[in-house]
């Protein structure tokens, strides 16, 4: 999302300026409200920038927005909402670019069958394999979007994804490798 306003001196000509950062802040508040956790739809503004100097009413501001959907049927609706955004301040211009770059990994009959096979293999290795659906993004989204049964998250076990305390549990790696090897042999 890019917002264009009008630069001016923050002291000398404040009233002649149109603050793009302020407009972007209002847009961020609005699009954050598009999140619907029950539907598996999240809207995250992850990178924000704007302005040129502290004494200048900022003429430009931009945000990078990550949207995740759990079902492909929700793509058109969130796309429409994002594209229909209009400036709160009519002196600003709001431009939304980009779009869906990964289809969601939906649970299909093929995915359920592959998961059942993974559960059976894990049981044979002496452990219980859990199941989860998260708003992740990987190459698996592309294969799943093509209708190929796909499981993701079979790698390292740990905690804190993308946080300071992110880590994997090394002792879990052999068990996970055995599961993947069993799936390769079975399929």
MDAnalysis code that builds the backbone (N, CA, C; Angstrom):
import MDAnalysis as mda
import numpy as np

u = mda.Universe.empty(561, n_residues=187, atom_resindex=np.repeat(np.arange(187), 3), trajectory=True)
u.add_TopologyAttr("name", ["N", "CA", "C"] * 187)
u.add_TopologyAttr("resid", np.arange(1, 188))
u.add_TopologyAttr("resname", ["UNK", "UNK", "UNK", "UNK", "UNK", "UNK", "UNK", "UNK", "UNK", "UNK", "UNK", "UNK", "UNK", "UNK", "UNK", "UNK", "UNK", "UNK", "UNK", "UNK", "UNK", "UNK", "UNK", "UNK", "UNK", "UNK", "UNK", "UNK", "UNK", "UNK", "UNK", "UNK", "UNK", "UNK", "UNK", "UNK", "UNK", "UNK", "UNK", "UNK", "UNK", "UNK", "UNK", "UNK", "UNK", "UNK", "UNK", "UNK", "UNK", "UNK", "UNK", "UNK", "UNK", "UNK", "UNK", "UNK", "UNK", "UNK", "UNK", "UNK", "UNK", "UNK", "UNK", "UNK", "UNK", "UNK", "UNK", "UNK", "UNK", "UNK", "UNK", "UNK", "UNK", "UNK", "UNK", "UNK", "UNK", "UNK", "UNK", "UNK", "UNK", "UNK", "UNK", "UNK", "UNK", "UNK", "UNK", "UNK", "UNK", "UNK", "UNK", "UNK", "UNK", "UNK", "UNK", "UNK", "UNK", "UNK", "UNK", "UNK", "UNK", "UNK", "UNK", "UNK", "UNK", "UNK", "UNK", "UNK", "UNK", "UNK", "UNK", "UNK", "UNK", "UNK", "UNK", "UNK", "UNK", "UNK", "UNK", "UNK", "UNK", "UNK", "UNK", "UNK", "UNK", "UNK", "UNK", "UNK", "UNK", "UNK", "UNK", "UNK", "UNK", "UNK", "UNK", "UNK", "UNK", "UNK", "UNK", "UNK", "UNK", "UNK", "UNK", "UNK", "UNK", "UNK", "UNK", "UNK", "UNK", "UNK", "UNK", "UNK", "UNK", "UNK", "UNK", "UNK", "UNK", "UNK", "UNK", "UNK", "UNK", "UNK", "UNK", "UNK", "UNK", "UNK", "UNK", "UNK", "UNK", "UNK", "UNK", "UNK", "UNK", "UNK", "UNK", "UNK", "UNK", "UNK", "UNK", "UNK", "UNK", "UNK", "UNK", "UNK", "UNK", "UNK", "UNK"])
u.atoms.positions = np.array([
    [0.851, -1.151, 0.000],
    [0.000, 0.000, 0.000],
    [0.899, 1.217, 0.000],
    [0.621, 2.125, -0.920],
    [1.378, 3.368, -1.004],
    [0.413, 4.534, -0.865],
    [0.803, 5.513, -0.048],
    [-0.004, 6.711, 0.147],
    [0.827, 7.913, -0.283],
    [0.202, 8.797, -1.040],
    [0.844, 10.031, -1.467],
    [0.056, 11.208, -0.921],
    [0.771, 12.137, -0.312],
    [0.176, 13.360, 0.219],
    [0.857, 14.563, -0.393],
    [1.151, 15.558, 0.425],
    [1.818, 16.770, -0.050],
    [2.830, 17.209, 0.993],
    [4.084, 17.368, 0.583],
    [5.125, 17.814, 1.501],
    [5.001, 19.311, 1.754],
    [5.378, 19.688, 2.972],
    [5.510, 21.102, 3.327],
    [6.381, 21.181, 4.569],
    [6.837, 22.376, 4.880],
    [7.643, 22.582, 6.082],
    [6.721, 22.433, 7.294],
    [7.135, 21.649, 8.260],
    [6.284, 21.335, 9.416],
    [6.065, 22.535, 10.333],
    [6.896, 23.555, 10.230],
    [6.707, 24.737, 11.061],
    [6.202, 25.921, 10.269],
    [6.841, 26.183, 9.137],
    [6.532, 27.357, 8.331],
    [5.213, 27.239, 7.576],
    [4.960, 26.058, 6.961],
    [3.769, 25.870, 6.116],
    [3.013, 24.596, 6.464],
    [2.883, 24.315, 7.749],
    [2.244, 23.069, 8.175],
    [0.908, 22.845, 7.484],
    [0.059, 23.841, 7.423],
    [-1.289, 23.709, 6.873],
    [-1.291, 23.414, 5.374],
    [-0.196, 23.658, 4.681],
    [-0.122, 23.364, 3.243],
    [0.226, 21.893, 2.983],
    [0.639, 21.215, 4.005],
    [1.013, 19.819, 3.853],
    [-0.172, 18.879, 3.986],
    [-0.018, 17.701, 3.399],
    [-0.999, 16.626, 3.521],
    [-0.204, 15.397, 3.977],
    [-0.395, 14.992, 5.217],
    [0.432, 13.996, 5.873],
    [0.098, 12.566, 5.416],
    [0.987, 12.027, 4.588],
    [0.793, 10.670, 4.069],
    [0.900, 9.625, 5.169],
    [1.734, 9.862, 6.163],
    [1.877, 8.900, 7.262],
    [0.590, 8.827, 8.076],
    [-0.020, 9.958, 8.328],
    [-1.286, 9.965, 9.055],
    [-2.358, 9.202, 8.272],
    [-2.415, 9.413, 6.965],
    [-3.377, 8.686, 6.123],
    [-3.087, 7.189, 6.169],
    [-1.814, 6.829, 6.075],
    [-1.448, 5.411, 6.125],
    [-1.853, 4.797, 7.465],
    [-1.658, 5.532, 8.552],
    [-2.049, 5.028, 9.877],
    [-3.540, 4.727, 9.918],
    [-4.334, 5.596, 9.344],
    [-5.784, 5.363, 9.307],
    [-6.117, 4.143, 8.448],
    [-5.405, 3.981, 7.340],
    [-5.628, 2.820, 6.474],
    [-5.224, 1.531, 7.189],
    [-4.128, 1.578, 7.920],
    [-3.670, 0.399, 8.661],
    [-4.719, -0.020, 9.678],
    [-5.277, 0.941, 10.378],
    [-6.331, 0.640, 11.355],
    [-7.515, -0.033, 10.664],
    [-7.875, 0.475, 9.501],
    [-9.020, -0.087, 8.777],
    [-8.735, -1.513, 8.303],
    [-7.601, -1.718, 7.633],
    [-7.344, -3.049, 7.067],
    [-7.074, -4.082, 8.158],
    [-6.568, -3.643, 9.297],
    [-6.374, -4.585, 10.406],
    [-7.710, -5.159, 10.857],
    [-8.772, -4.391, 10.676],
    [-10.117, -4.854, 11.011],
    [-10.658, -5.910, 10.061],
    [-9.974, -6.141, 8.941],
    [-10.397, -7.188, 7.994],
    [-10.083, -8.583, 8.520],
    [-9.210, -8.692, 9.517],
    [-8.849, -9.992, 10.087],
    [-10.092, -10.671, 10.650],
    [-10.240, -11.956, 10.323],
    [-11.345, -12.770, 10.825],
    [-10.763, -14.129, 11.203],
    [-10.365, -14.267, 12.449],
    [-9.684, -15.485, 12.886],
    [-10.551, -16.726, 12.734],
    [-11.866, -16.600, 12.884],
    [-12.747, -17.759, 12.732],
    [-12.699, -18.304, 11.310],
    [-12.487, -17.435, 10.331],
    [-12.373, -17.857, 8.932],
    [-10.942, -18.233, 8.550],
    [-9.982, -17.987, 9.458],
    [-8.587, -18.234, 9.115],
    [-8.034, -17.143, 8.213],
    [-8.581, -15.945, 8.306],
    [-8.170, -14.803, 7.483],
    [-7.419, -13.815, 8.366],
    [-6.155, -13.578, 8.039],
    [-5.373, -12.607, 8.800],
    [-4.805, -11.551, 7.871],
    [-4.765, -10.329, 8.384],
    [-4.176, -9.203, 7.665],
    [-3.124, -8.611, 8.594],
    [-1.860, -8.675, 8.185],
    [-0.763, -8.205, 9.016],
    [0.052, -7.157, 8.278],
    [0.112, -5.962, 8.838],
    [0.989, -4.924, 8.301],
    [2.338, -5.149, 8.963],
    [3.312, -5.609, 8.173],
    [4.588, -6.025, 8.733],
    [5.725, -5.047, 8.541],
    [5.644, -4.208, 7.520],
    [6.696, -3.227, 7.264],
    [6.038, -1.900, 6.924],
    [6.485, -0.833, 7.575],
    [5.934, 0.500, 7.358],
    [7.088, 1.480, 7.200],
    [6.924, 2.433, 6.295],
    [7.940, 3.467, 6.139],
    [7.320, 4.718, 5.566],
    [8.011, 5.831, 5.763],
    [7.519, 7.064, 5.174],
    [8.266, 8.274, 5.676],
    [8.000, 9.388, 5.008],
    [8.609, 10.644, 5.392],
    [10.023, 10.776, 4.900],
    [10.524, 12.016, 5.013],
    [11.890, 12.281, 4.567],
    [12.742, 12.910, 5.662],
    [12.139, 13.789, 6.439],
    [12.829, 14.457, 7.536],
    [11.798, 14.786, 8.603],
    [12.241, 14.950, 9.822],
    [11.333, 15.190, 10.929],
    [10.629, 16.546, 10.805],
    [11.217, 17.501, 10.108],
    [10.613, 18.823, 9.994],
    [9.821, 19.004, 8.696],
    [9.466, 17.889, 8.057],
    [8.715, 17.932, 6.805],
    [7.422, 17.132, 6.977],
    [6.294, 17.763, 6.639],
    [5.038, 16.999, 6.582],
    [5.249, 15.960, 5.485],
    [5.125, 14.676, 5.812],
    [5.495, 13.629, 4.858],
    [4.552, 13.518, 3.651],
    [5.165, 13.487, 2.475],
    [4.410, 13.373, 1.229],
    [4.181, 11.927, 0.823],
    [4.964, 11.003, 1.366],
    [4.836, 9.597, 0.982],
    [4.943, 8.688, 2.197],
    [4.215, 7.601, 2.137],
    [4.284, 6.550, 3.150],
    [3.876, 5.242, 2.477],
    [4.395, 4.146, 2.983],
    [4.070, 2.851, 2.387],
    [4.058, 1.766, 3.457],
    [3.304, 0.738, 3.193],
    [3.236, -0.424, 4.082],
    [3.218, -1.691, 3.248],
    [3.863, -2.716, 3.762],
    [3.779, -4.034, 3.154],
    [2.826, -4.855, 4.011],
    [1.861, -5.452, 3.348],
    [0.770, -6.136, 4.036],
    [0.779, -7.612, 3.658],
    [0.686, -8.464, 4.658],
    [0.613, -9.904, 4.457],
    [-0.814, -10.344, 4.769],
    [-1.468, -10.955, 3.791],
    [-2.831, -11.462, 3.972],
    [-2.785, -12.976, 3.835],
    [-3.376, -13.675, 4.784],
    [-3.435, -15.143, 4.750],
    [-4.891, -15.571, 4.753],
    [-5.196, -16.551, 3.924],
    [-6.549, -17.109, 3.864],
    [-6.462, -18.615, 4.052],
    [-7.482, -19.179, 4.667],
    [-7.526, -20.627, 4.877],
    [-8.257, -21.327, 3.734],
    [-9.128, -20.589, 3.055],
    [-9.924, -21.172, 1.962],
    [-9.842, -20.269, 0.736],
    [-9.647, -20.879, -0.402],
    [-9.525, -20.123, -1.646],
    [-10.774, -19.293, -1.916],
    [-11.921, -19.766, -1.441],
    [-13.172, -19.040, -1.695],
    [-13.178, -17.661, -1.031],
    [-12.268, -17.418, -0.071],
    [-12.193, -16.118, 0.602],
    [-11.266, -15.130, -0.105],
    [-10.547, -15.584, -1.118],
    [-9.563, -14.733, -1.794],
    [-10.216, -13.530, -2.478],
    [-11.259, -13.764, -3.225],
    [-11.886, -12.668, -3.980],
    [-12.437, -11.592, -3.052],
    [-13.007, -11.977, -1.931],
    [-13.597, -11.021, -1.002],
    [-12.559, -10.104, -0.370],
    [-11.434, -10.668, 0.088],
    [-10.413, -9.826, 0.712],
    [-9.713, -8.992, -0.347],
    [-9.547, -9.533, -1.527],
    [-8.964, -8.767, -2.640],
    [-9.842, -7.555, -2.951],
    [-11.120, -7.767, -2.990],
    [-12.079, -6.681, -3.275],
    [-12.014, -5.611, -2.186],
    [-11.951, -6.034, -0.931],
    [-11.865, -5.075, 0.177],
    [-10.586, -4.235, 0.087],
    [-9.481, -4.898, -0.189],
    [-8.209, -4.171, -0.273],
    [-8.219, -3.193, -1.448],
    [-8.724, -3.624, -2.580],
    [-8.734, -2.774, -3.782],
    [-9.742, -1.632, -3.675],
    [-10.727, -1.753, -2.810],
    [-11.758, -0.713, -2.708],
    [-11.413, 0.359, -1.666],
    [-10.247, 0.273, -1.057],
    [-9.861, 1.274, -0.063],
    [-9.776, 2.657, -0.700],
    [-10.318, 3.630, -0.021],
    [-10.303, 5.018, -0.469],
    [-9.691, 5.873, 0.633],
    [-9.064, 6.988, 0.276],
    [-8.445, 7.839, 1.284],
    [-9.456, 8.426, 2.267],
    [-9.053, 8.524, 3.515],
    [-9.852, 9.244, 4.506],
    [-9.742, 10.736, 4.215],
    [-8.543, 11.159, 3.862],
    [-8.301, 12.545, 3.468],
    [-8.306, 12.599, 1.943],
    [-9.271, 13.269, 1.382],
    [-9.413, 13.303, -0.086],
    [-8.231, 13.948, -0.793],
    [-7.358, 14.612, -0.053],
    [-6.163, 15.203, -0.660],
    [-5.041, 14.182, -0.811],
    [-5.234, 12.995, -0.287],
    [-4.250, 11.917, -0.392],
    [-4.654, 10.957, -1.509],
    [-3.673, 10.227, -1.970],
    [-3.893, 9.166, -2.959],
    [-3.465, 7.848, -2.304],
    [-4.306, 6.829, -2.427],
    [-3.998, 5.504, -1.882],
    [-3.907, 4.529, -3.052],
    [-2.797, 3.789, -3.101],
    [-2.589, 2.813, -4.169],
    [-2.288, 1.450, -3.547],
    [-3.043, 0.452, -3.948],
    [-2.835, -0.916, -3.467],
    [-2.353, -1.744, -4.642],
    [-1.212, -2.394, -4.483],
    [-0.670, -3.261, -5.530],
    [-0.443, -4.644, -4.947],
    [-0.099, -5.578, -5.796],
    [0.164, -6.945, -5.346],
    [-1.091, -7.782, -5.405],
    [-1.036, -8.928, -4.808],
    [-2.167, -9.841, -4.807],
    [-1.746, -11.191, -4.253],
    [-2.602, -12.158, -4.417],
    [-2.368, -13.504, -3.908],
    [-1.096, -14.083, -4.524],
    [-0.160, -14.506, -3.676],
    [1.049, -15.133, -4.219],
    [1.170, -16.606, -3.850],
    [0.264, -17.087, -3.016],
    [0.225, -18.510, -2.669],
    [-1.212, -18.894, -2.356],
    [-1.691, -19.972, -2.955],
    [-3.025, -20.448, -2.581],
    [-2.953, -21.080, -1.189],
    [-4.055, -21.120, -0.482],
    [-4.044, -21.757, 0.838],
    [-3.919, -23.274, 0.704],
    [-3.440, -23.899, 1.760],
    [-3.380, -25.362, 1.800],
    [-4.665, -25.850, 2.456],
    [-5.612, -26.216, 1.624],
    [-6.897, -26.673, 2.152],
    [-6.857, -28.176, 2.413],
    [-7.626, -28.602, 3.396],
    [-7.690, -30.030, 3.743],
    [-8.686, -30.709, 2.804],
    [-8.157, -31.473, 1.873],
    [-8.986, -32.206, 0.908],
    [-9.005, -33.678, 1.301],
    [-9.778, -34.463, 0.573],
    [-9.819, -35.911, 0.829],
    [-8.432, -36.516, 0.601],
    [-7.719, -36.039, -0.413],
    [-6.369, -36.535, -0.688],
    [-5.396, -36.204, 0.428],
    [-5.515, -34.998, 0.969],
    [-4.664, -34.584, 2.087],
    [-4.988, -35.434, 3.316],
    [-6.268, -35.660, 3.572],
    [-6.680, -36.479, 4.721],
    [-6.128, -37.895, 4.600],
    [-6.156, -38.453, 3.396],
    [-5.631, -39.804, 3.181],
    [-4.115, -39.846, 3.403],
    [-3.423, -38.832, 2.919],
    [-1.975, -38.776, 3.107],
    [-1.636, -38.597, 4.583],
    [-2.415, -37.784, 5.273],
    [-2.211, -37.595, 6.711],
    [-2.435, -38.922, 7.452],
    [-3.471, -39.651, 7.082],
    [-3.737, -40.948, 7.712],
    [-2.540, -41.885, 7.530],
    [-1.926, -41.842, 6.349],
    [-0.745, -42.664, 6.088],
    [0.411, -42.219, 7.001],
    [0.580, -40.900, 7.170],
    [1.644, -40.375, 8.044],
    [1.406, -40.784, 9.496],
    [0.146, -40.759, 9.938],
    [-0.193, -41.168, 11.304],
    [0.181, -42.635, 11.511],
    [-0.133, -43.463, 10.517],
    [0.180, -44.893, 10.589],
    [1.693, -45.119, 10.682],
    [2.450, -44.390, 9.883],
    [3.914, -44.526, 9.905],
    [4.462, -44.070, 11.258],
    [3.971, -42.935, 11.751],
    [4.427, -42.422, 13.047],
    [4.115, -43.425, 14.157],
    [2.926, -44.016, 14.100],
    [2.542, -45.010, 15.104],
    [3.527, -46.176, 15.071],
    [3.919, -46.598, 13.871],
    [4.893, -47.683, 13.731],
    [6.264, -47.316, 14.290],
    [6.534, -46.011, 14.343],
    [7.795, -45.531, 14.917],
    [7.682, -45.267, 16.416],
    [6.455, -45.488, 16.954],
    [6.258, -45.366, 18.389],
    [5.843, -43.994, 18.889],
    [5.233, -43.179, 18.056],
    [4.769, -41.878, 18.528],
    [3.487, -41.467, 17.831],
    [2.808, -40.536, 18.451],
    [1.529, -40.055, 17.933],
    [1.751, -38.734, 17.191],
    [1.370, -38.706, 15.924],
    [1.514, -37.516, 15.095],
    [0.268, -36.664, 15.218],
    [0.449, -35.412, 15.607],
    [-0.678, -34.484, 15.710],
    [-0.979, -33.823, 14.374],
    [-2.113, -33.143, 14.332],
    [-2.518, -32.437, 13.113],
    [-2.856, -30.998, 13.475],
    [-2.483, -30.085, 12.592],
    [-2.791, -28.670, 12.803],
    [-2.962, -27.993, 11.457],
    [-3.698, -26.916, 11.471],
    [-3.826, -26.061, 10.291],
    [-3.409, -24.663, 10.719],
    [-2.426, -24.106, 10.028],
    [-1.926, -22.770, 10.358],
    [-1.825, -21.947, 9.080],
    [-1.690, -20.667, 9.227],
    [-1.597, -19.781, 8.072],
    [-0.181, -19.656, 7.556],
    [0.479, -20.766, 7.356],
    [1.846, -20.737, 6.860],
    [1.913, -20.565, 5.361],
    [3.096, -20.325, 4.886],
    [3.317, -20.188, 3.445],
    [4.592, -20.901, 3.057],
    [4.477, -21.845, 2.139],
    [5.650, -22.607, 1.703],
    [5.421, -23.048, 0.261],
    [6.391, -23.769, -0.267],
    [6.218, -24.338, -1.601],
    [5.069, -25.333, -1.630],
    [4.749, -25.905, -0.458],
    [3.631, -26.837, -0.366],
    [2.308, -26.194, -0.754],
    [2.186, -24.880, -0.570],
    [0.967, -24.192, -0.988],
    [0.752, -24.338, -2.494],
    [1.839, -24.315, -3.264],
    [1.716, -24.424, -4.719],
    [1.275, -25.823, -5.137],
    [1.878, -26.867, -4.528],
    [1.493, -28.228, -4.898],
    [0.056, -28.511, -4.450],
    [-0.291, -28.046, -3.247],
    [-1.666, -28.236, -2.768],
    [-2.651, -27.514, -3.673],
    [-2.285, -26.323, -4.124],
    [-3.146, -25.555, -5.024],
    [-3.349, -26.229, -6.369],
    [-2.430, -27.120, -6.725],
    [-2.559, -27.879, -7.971],
    [-3.368, -29.160, -7.775],
    [-3.822, -29.384, -6.540],
    [-4.610, -30.577, -6.249],
    [-3.774, -31.781, -5.835],
    [-2.495, -31.590, -5.619],
    [-1.612, -32.677, -5.195],
    [-1.672, -32.772, -3.666],
    [-2.049, -33.929, -3.123],
    [-2.093, -34.061, -1.660],
    [-0.741, -33.688, -1.051],
    [-0.763, -32.763, -0.124],
    [0.471, -32.205, 0.431],
    [0.357, -32.062, 1.940],
    [1.400, -32.508, 2.635],
    [1.532, -32.267, 4.069],
    [2.702, -31.319, 4.257],
    [2.580, -30.423, 5.194],
    [3.648, -29.477, 5.481],
    [3.924, -29.527, 6.976],
    [5.039, -28.999, 7.397],
    [5.356, -28.977, 8.815],
    [5.889, -30.290, 9.331],
    [6.480, -31.088, 8.455],
    [7.024, -32.380, 8.890],
    [8.477, -32.269, 9.315],
    [9.042, -31.088, 9.209],
    [10.449, -30.867, 9.564],
    [10.644, -30.664, 11.041],
    [11.541, -29.750, 11.354],
    [11.952, -29.525, 12.733],
    [10.815, -29.146, 13.665],
    [10.909, -29.647, 14.891],
    [9.966, -29.320, 15.960],
    [10.655, -28.300, 16.850],
    [9.917, -27.264, 17.251],
    [10.505, -26.250, 18.111],
    [9.464, -25.257, 18.560],
    [9.909, -24.006, 18.698],
    [9.010, -22.959, 19.175],
    [9.539, -21.605, 18.734],
    [8.659, -20.617, 18.744],
    [9.051, -19.232, 18.533],
    [9.307, -18.834, 17.099],
    [8.560, -19.370, 16.162],
    [8.785, -19.042, 14.751],
    [8.891, -17.530, 14.543],
    [9.994, -17.108, 13.954],
    [10.299, -15.710, 13.615],
    [10.454, -14.795, 14.828],
    [10.553, -15.356, 16.020],
    [10.748, -14.553, 17.224],
    [12.193, -14.702, 17.707],
    [12.577, -13.906, 18.662],
    [13.937, -13.931, 19.191],
    [14.279, -15.303, 19.780],
    [13.287, -15.961, 20.367],
    [13.550, -17.260, 21.002],
    [13.315, -18.451, 20.060],
    [13.239, -18.210, 18.754],
    [13.009, -19.306, 17.794],
    [14.098, -20.371, 17.948],
    [13.656, -21.630, 17.949],
    [14.607, -22.733, 18.074],
    [13.962, -24.039, 17.590],
    [14.824, -25.011, 17.317],
    [14.336, -26.364, 17.041],
    [14.906, -27.279, 18.116],
    [14.223, -28.411, 18.294],
    [14.662, -29.415, 19.257],
    [15.440, -30.466, 18.459],
    [16.732, -30.462, 18.628],
    [17.610, -31.320, 17.834],
    [17.262, -32.794, 18.007],
    [16.896, -33.190, 19.200],
    [16.608, -34.605, 19.457],
    [15.398, -35.103, 18.674],
    [14.570, -34.201, 18.152],
    [13.394, -34.596, 17.367],
    [13.731, -34.865, 15.895],
    [14.873, -34.401, 15.425],
    [15.208, -34.504, 14.003],
    [15.246, -35.946, 13.467],
    [15.857, -36.913, 14.176],
    [15.872, -38.284, 13.637],
    [14.465, -38.870, 13.460],
    [13.601, -38.602, 14.419],
    [12.227, -39.118, 14.344],
    [11.501, -38.506, 13.142],
    [11.676, -37.223, 12.928],
    [11.044, -36.552, 11.783],
    [11.610, -37.065, 10.470],
    [12.908, -37.294, 10.417],
    [13.541, -37.826, 9.202],
    [13.002, -39.227, 8.910],
    [12.803, -40.030, 9.922],
    [12.253, -41.388, 9.724],
    [10.819, -41.323, 9.193],
    [10.039, -40.369, 9.672],
    [8.665, -40.208, 9.188],
    [8.666, -39.822, 7.709],
    [9.496, -38.862, 7.337],
    [9.551, -38.428, 5.932],
    [10.029, -39.585, 5.060],
    [11.033, -40.310, 5.505],
    [11.520, -41.454, 4.730],
    [10.410, -42.498, 4.562],
    [9.656, -42.746, 5.623],
    [8.541, -43.699, 5.538],
    [7.480, -43.240, 4.561],
    [7.191, -41.973, 4.535],
    [6.209, -41.434, 3.577],
    [6.701, -41.567, 2.142],
    [7.985, -41.296, 1.945],
    [8.548, -41.427, 0.594],
    [8.439, -42.872, 0.119],
    [8.744, -43.812, 0.984],
    [8.656, -45.236, 0.625],
    [7.216, -45.661, 0.387],
    [6.277, -45.109, 1.162],
    [4.872, -45.521, 1.072],
    [4.167, -44.940, -0.141],
    [4.583, -43.812, -0.586],
    [3.879, -43.117, -1.663],
    [4.590, -43.319, -2.925],
])
